[in-house]
Amino acid sequence: MPGSVVPDGEHAILAIDPGRTTGLFAGYVTLDVTMVDTMKTLRMRKSAEIKGSDWLDSAHKVSDVMNKFVYVANVEQRMRVGHIHIVFEDFVQRFETAILDSIWVMAGAVTVYTSREFNRSGPIVPVTYQQAGEGKGKATNERLRLWGLWETGSEHRRDAARHFAKRVDLLLSGK
């Protein structure tokens, strides 16, 4: 409900798996003792895919989502900036591939999001990065199902959900 006061321990998390098709997963959770208990508090759960005409179009679309997410969490939901998190799957270039869309989408989105010329909607929340293995190691398909984060038919959305879960895990461990 707009204007409502959120629980003190609630965190807003937007996880992004950038690429030619960018996966997004967002939600609010109140930290509890375990991951299972924390995921039971999940509200405002949303996932999506973004496909642009090219990497720059995708970057602008992702940046728009980032701005709206922070605005809604901070202004409408009255959540403290320290409880709002944006996390990207980081990209490690491998020699066998020359596809750099993930890097370009991520760099473009973060640049546009952090630019005051484009971001006039509120505070800028720091962006954090996680390696692909961090999300997949913590959030297997079985665990995604257990936690209610499973996304049917979309590997991009599932990968974003994995990074959402990893961020929750880091918050539970005090990091």
C-alpha positions as a Markdown table, in Angstrom:
| # | Residue | x | y | z |
|---|---|---|---|---|
| 1 | Met | 0.0 | 0.0 | 0.0 |
| 2 | Pro | 1.5 | 3.4 | -1.0 |
| 3 | Gly | 2.6 | 5.5 | 2.0 |
| 4 | Ser | 2.6 | 2.5 | 4.4 |
| 5 | Val | 5.4 | 2.0 | 6.8 |
| 6 | Val | 7.3 | -1.2 | 6.1 |
| 7 | Pro | 8.6 | -3.5 | 8.8 |
| 8 | Asp | 12.0 | -2.3 | 10.1 |
| 9 | Gly | 13.8 | -5.4 | 9.0 |
| 10 | Glu | 12.4 | -5.5 | 5.5 |
| 11 | His | 14.7 | -5.2 | 2.5 |
| 12 | Ala | 13.9 | -4.5 | -1.1 |
| 13 | Ile | 16.1 | -6.4 | -3.6 |
| 14 | Leu | 16.3 | -6.1 | -7.3 |
| 15 | Ala | 18.5 | -8.8 | -8.9 |
| 16 | Ile | 19.6 | -8.5 | -12.6 |
| 17 | Asp | 21.0 | -11.1 | -14.9 |
| 18 | Pro | 22.2 | -8.9 | -17.9 |
| 19 | Gly | 22.6 | -10.0 | -21.4 |
| 20 | Arg | 20.8 | -10.1 | -24.8 |
| 21 | Thr | 17.9 | -11.2 | -22.8 |
| 22 | Thr | 18.1 | -9.6 | -19.3 |
| 23 | Gly | 16.4 | -11.4 | -16.4 |
| 24 | Leu | 15.0 | -9.4 | -13.5 |
| 25 | Phe | 13.8 | -10.6 | -10.1 |
| 26 | Ala | 12.5 | -8.2 | -7.4 |
| 27 | Gly | 10.8 | -8.5 | -4.0 |
| 28 | Tyr | 10.7 | -7.4 | -0.4 |
| 29 | Val | 11.7 | -9.7 | 2.4 |
| 30 | Thr | 11.9 | -9.4 | 6.1 |
| 31 | Leu | 15.0 | -11.1 | 7.5 |
| 32 | Asp | 14.3 | -14.0 | 9.8 |
| 33 | Val | 16.4 | -16.8 | 11.3 |
| 34 | Thr | 16.6 | -19.1 | 8.3 |
| 35 | Met | 16.4 | -18.7 | 4.5 |
| 36 | Val | 13.2 | -20.7 | 4.4 |
| 37 | Asp | 11.6 | -18.5 | 7.1 |
| 38 | Thr | 12.8 | -15.3 | 5.4 |
| 39 | Met | 11.4 | -16.4 | 2.0 |
| 40 | Lys | 8.0 | -17.0 | 3.6 |
| 41 | Thr | 8.0 | -13.2 | 4.2 |
| 42 | Leu | 8.5 | -12.5 | 0.5 |
| 43 | Arg | 6.1 | -9.9 | -0.9 |
| 44 | Met | 5.9 | -7.7 | -4.0 |
| 45 | Arg | 7.5 | -10.6 | -5.9 |
| 46 | Lys | 8.0 | -9.7 | -9.6 |
| 47 | Ser | 10.1 | -11.1 | -12.4 |
| 48 | Ala | 10.5 | -10.1 | -16.0 |
| 49 | Glu | 12.7 | -10.3 | -19.0 |
| 50 | Ile | 14.0 | -7.3 | -21.0 |
| 51 | Lys | 14.9 | -7.5 | -24.6 |
| 52 | Gly | 16.1 | -4.4 | -26.4 |
| 53 | Ser | 16.8 | -3.7 | -30.0 |
| 54 | Asp | 20.5 | -3.6 | -29.1 |
| 55 | Trp | 22.6 | -3.5 | -25.9 |
| 56 | Leu | 22.1 | 0.3 | -25.4 |
| 57 | Asp | 18.3 | 0.0 | -25.7 |
| 58 | Ser | 18.4 | -2.8 | -23.2 |
| 59 | Ala | 20.7 | -0.8 | -20.9 |
| 60 | His | 18.2 | 2.1 | -20.9 |
| 61 | Lys | 15.3 | -0.2 | -20.2 |
| 62 | Val | 17.1 | -1.8 | -17.3 |
| 63 | Ser | 18.1 | 1.6 | -15.9 |
| 64 | Asp | 14.4 | 2.7 | -16.0 |
| 65 | Val | 13.5 | -0.4 | -14.0 |
| 66 | Met | 16.3 | 0.4 | -11.5 |
| 67 | Asn | 15.0 | 3.9 | -11.0 |
| 68 | Lys | 11.4 | 2.9 | -10.6 |
| 69 | Phe | 12.3 | 0.1 | -8.2 |
| 70 | Val | 14.3 | 2.5 | -5.9 |
| 71 | Tyr | 11.6 | 5.2 | -6.2 |
| 72 | Val | 8.8 | 2.8 | -5.2 |
| 73 | Ala | 10.8 | 1.2 | -2.3 |
| 74 | Asn | 12.1 | 4.5 | -0.9 |
| 75 | Val | 9.3 | 7.1 | -1.6 |
| 76 | Glu | 6.1 | 5.0 | -1.8 |
| 77 | Gln | 7.1 | 2.3 | 0.7 |
| 78 | Arg | 9.2 | 4.5 | 2.9 |
| 79 | Met | 12.0 | 2.1 | 3.0 |
| 80 | Arg | 15.4 | 3.3 | 4.2 |
| 81 | Val | 18.1 | 3.5 | 1.4 |
| 82 | Gly | 20.3 | 1.1 | 3.4 |
| 83 | His | 17.6 | -1.6 | 3.0 |
| 84 | Ile | 17.3 | -1.2 | -0.8 |
| 85 | His | 19.6 | -3.4 | -2.8 |
| 86 | Ile | 20.4 | -3.7 | -6.5 |
| 87 | Val | 22.6 | -6.6 | -7.5 |
| 88 | Phe | 23.9 | -7.5 | -10.9 |
| 89 | Glu | 25.4 | -10.8 | -12.1 |
| 90 | Asp | 28.9 | -9.8 | -12.9 |
| 91 | Phe | 30.4 | -11.1 | -16.1 |
| 92 | Val | 33.8 | -12.8 | -16.6 |
| 93 | Gln | 35.1 | -12.7 | -20.1 |
| 94 | Arg | 36.1 | -16.1 | -21.4 |
| 95 | Phe | 38.4 | -16.5 | -24.4 |
| 96 | Glu | 35.9 | -18.9 | -26.1 |
| 97 | Thr | 33.3 | -16.2 | -26.5 |
| 98 | Ala | 33.3 | -12.7 | -27.9 |
| 99 | Ile | 29.8 | -11.9 | -26.9 |
| 100 | Leu | 30.0 | -8.8 | -24.7 |
| 101 | Asp | 26.3 | -7.9 | -24.5 |
| 102 | Ser | 26.2 | -8.7 | -20.7 |
| 103 | Ile | 29.0 | -6.3 | -20.0 |
| 104 | Trp | 27.6 | -3.6 | -22.2 |
| 105 | Val | 24.1 | -3.9 | -20.8 |
| 106 | Met | 25.4 | -3.8 | -17.2 |
| 107 | Ala | 27.8 | -1.0 | -17.8 |
| 108 | Gly | 25.3 | 1.1 | -19.7 |
| 109 | Ala | 22.5 | 0.5 | -17.2 |
| 110 | Val | 24.7 | 1.4 | -14.2 |
| 111 | Thr | 26.1 | 4.5 | -16.0 |
| 112 | Val | 22.6 | 5.8 | -16.9 |
| 113 | Tyr | 21.2 | 4.9 | -13.5 |
| 114 | Thr | 23.9 | 6.7 | -11.6 |
| 115 | Ser | 23.9 | 9.8 | -13.8 |
| 116 | Arg | 22.1 | 12.7 | -12.3 |
| 117 | Glu | 21.3 | 13.8 | -15.8 |
| 118 | Phe | 19.0 | 10.8 | -16.2 |
| 119 | Asn | 18.2 | 9.9 | -12.6 |
| 120 | Arg | 15.9 | 12.5 | -11.0 |
| 121 | Ser | 13.6 | 10.1 | -9.2 |
| 122 | Gly | 15.3 | 9.9 | -5.9 |
| 123 | Pro | 18.3 | 8.6 | -4.1 |
| 124 | Ile | 20.9 | 6.4 | -5.9 |
| 125 | Val | 21.3 | 3.1 | -4.2 |
| 126 | Pro | 24.8 | 1.5 | -4.6 |
| 127 | Val | 25.0 | -1.3 | -7.1 |
| 128 | Thr | 26.7 | -4.6 | -6.0 |
| 129 | Tyr | 28.0 | -7.4 | -8.2 |
| 130 | Gln | 27.9 | -11.2 | -7.8 |
| 131 | Gln | 29.7 | -13.8 | -9.9 |
| 132 | Ala | 27.4 | -16.3 | -11.7 |
| 133 | Gly | 28.7 | -19.2 | -9.6 |
| 134 | Glu | 27.7 | -17.4 | -6.4 |
| 135 | Gly | 24.1 | -17.4 | -7.3 |
| 136 | Lys | 24.1 | -20.9 | -8.8 |
| 137 | Gly | 26.1 | -22.3 | -5.9 |
| 138 | Lys | 23.6 | -21.0 | -3.3 |
| 139 | Ala | 20.4 | -21.3 | -5.2 |
| 140 | Thr | 20.1 | -24.6 | -7.0 |
| 141 | Asn | 16.9 | -25.5 | -8.9 |
| 142 | Glu | 15.8 | -27.5 | -5.9 |
| 143 | Arg | 16.3 | -24.6 | -3.5 |
| 144 | Leu | 14.6 | -22.2 | -5.8 |
| 145 | Arg | 11.5 | -24.4 | -5.6 |
| 146 | Leu | 11.8 | -24.8 | -1.8 |
| 147 | Trp | 12.0 | -21.0 | -1.3 |
| 148 | Gly | 9.2 | -20.2 | -3.8 |
| 149 | Leu | 11.5 | -18.5 | -6.2 |
| 150 | Trp | 11.2 | -20.9 | -9.1 |
| 151 | Glu | 10.5 | -19.3 | -12.5 |
| 152 | Thr | 8.9 | -21.6 | -15.0 |
| 153 | Gly | 10.3 | -21.6 | -18.6 |
| 154 | Ser | 12.8 | -18.7 | -18.2 |
| 155 | Glu | 16.5 | -19.4 | -17.4 |
| 156 | His | 17.1 | -15.6 | -17.3 |
| 157 | Arg | 14.5 | -15.0 | -14.7 |
| 158 | Arg | 15.7 | -18.0 | -12.7 |
| 159 | Asp | 19.3 | -16.7 | -12.8 |
| 160 | Ala | 18.1 | -13.4 | -11.5 |
| 161 | Ala | 16.2 | -15.3 | -8.7 |
| 162 | Arg | 19.4 | -17.1 | -7.8 |
| 163 | His | 21.1 | -13.7 | -7.3 |
| 164 | Phe | 18.1 | -12.5 | -5.3 |
| 165 | Ala | 18.5 | -15.5 | -3.0 |
| 166 | Lys | 22.3 | -15.0 | -2.8 |
| 167 | Arg | 21.8 | -11.4 | -1.7 |
| 168 | Val | 19.3 | -12.5 | 0.9 |
| 169 | Asp | 21.8 | -15.1 | 2.2 |
| 170 | Leu | 24.5 | -12.4 | 2.5 |
| 171 | Leu | 22.1 | -10.1 | 4.4 |
| 172 | Leu | 21.2 | -13.0 | 6.7 |
| 173 | Ser | 24.9 | -13.5 | 7.4 |
| 174 | Gly | 25.4 | -9.8 | 8.2 |
| 175 | Lys | 27.2 | -8.8 | 5.0 |
